């Protein structure tokens, strides 16, 4: 799924013209980039391999965010980002629930000077999509599904449960 989302997400990213040498001649081509992938720890790690398979030269950064289960507000506990000036970022978070973590991650990337942010999400809730569109209108969201909404614990319904728990078997 992440591979398909990644292909879709790169359709609108900036490209530059380049010359490509083949065994027979030189021709004109198009180059994507520079590109950085930023998984939100820990669940976003499950999407990273698809990006690195498609783009082996991609630079990778990491953001660790956790949600307070009482207030549903995110807090940043880890940030390791490469230089972002002029780069397009693929923000990897399989679940877009309230939009709080995605919004906080977008703010961190924008503060670091990123050029363009595209969020890749497997499942989203309408509330999260709306929150992110309001807080960061320039961020594109590429998702496989927009589910019904959030329950009282701010989990996506029907959703997948806790993606990180499912990914790591915890």
N, C-alpha and C positions, 0 to 999 in steps of 0.2 A: 504494500500500500504506500509506504513512504517513497518508494521509487517513482510511482506514478505522480504523487503529489509534488515531488521535486521537479519532475519534467514539466508539469503544469506551471509551477511557480516561476520557472526560468523563462517562460514565454514573454514576459513583460519587462525583463531586466535589461539594462543598457548593454549594448554591444558596440564593438569597434571594428572597423574594416582592417584586414590584415592580409599580408601576402603569405601564401602557403607553397612551400616547395614540395613537389611530387617527384617521383623518379623520372618523369618525362618532361615536366615543365613547371613553371611557376604560375600560380593562379590566384585570383582574389578569393578571400574567405571572410568569415565573420567570427569574431572572438568574443566570448562572454567573459565578463569579469572587470575588475578583480572581485572575487567572491569570498565571503566568509560564512561559515556555518556556525551557529551558536545554539547548542542544545541547552534547554533549561533542565538542570539536574533534578532528579535522576531519570525521570521518564523520557525526556528528550533524547537520551543516549540511544534508545531503541530505534531512533530514526536516523542517526548519524551515519551508519554504514551505507545506507542507500545514497546519501549525498557524496560520500567519499568514493563510492564505486563509480558514480557518474562523472565526478570531477576530482580526479586523484590529486590535483594540485591545490585544492581548496584549503584555505587557512581555517583553523578551528579555534573558537573561543568558548568559554563556559560561563554560565550564570547559574548560581544556586539560589533558588527561591523556595521558601516554605510558607504554607498558609496556616495562620492561626485558626484552629478549628472552632473557636468561639466567635471570633469577629469576621472570619473569612478574609482577613487582610493579609497580603503577602509581606514577607520581610526577606531582604537580600542577605544571605550568609556567605556567599562566595562569588567572586568575580575575577576571571582571568581572561582578558580580551587582548587580541592582537591589535596593531594599529588599524583603525577603521576609516580614516579619512578617505573619502571618495570610493569606498567599497560598498557593494550591495551585500546585505546580510539575509541569510535564510535562518529565521528564528524557529527552532524545532521544539514543539510542545504538543504532544499527541492529544491532549484534552484542553479545550477552551471552554471553561465552565463560567465563572463569574467575569472573567476577563481581567481580574486584578493582577495575577502573576504576569500575564502577557503584557499588560500595560506597564507594569513596573520594569519588565525586561526591555520593552521598547524605549522607555525613558532612559534606562542605563545605556543602551546603544546610542541613542540620540545625543546624550551627554558626552559620549566618547567620540562623536563626530561622524557617525555612520552616514553613508549616502542615502540608501534606500533600505527599508525593512520589509520583508515578506514573511508572514507567519504561516508555517505549515502545521496543520492540525488534522488528526484522524477524525475526531468527533468534536462537535461544537454545540453549545447551547445558544439559543437566540439572545439570551441576556448577555453572554460573553461577547458575541459578535457586535451587539449594540454598544456595549461599554467600550470596546476597543475602537469602534468607528467614531465614537464621541471623543475619546481621549486622544486618539492618534489617527486622524482621518486620512493621512497619507500612507498608512500601513495597509498593504494588501493581505487578505486572509485567503488561504487556499486550504479547503477542508474537504474531506470525503463525505461528511454527513453533518447536517444540522438537525439534532434530535429535538424532542418535544420541549424540554426546559429543564429547570433545576428543581430538586426536592428541597426539603427543609434543612438539609445538611450541606446544601450547595453542590451536590453531585448531579451530574448530567443523567437525565432519565429519558429513555431506557439506558443509554450509556454503556460503559464497559466496566464500571467499578473503578478502583484505583489502578491506573495504568502501570505505575511504577511497581506496585505490589504484584500485579500479574506478570510483568516483565521479569522481575527478579525473584518471583516465587516466595514472597514474604507475606 
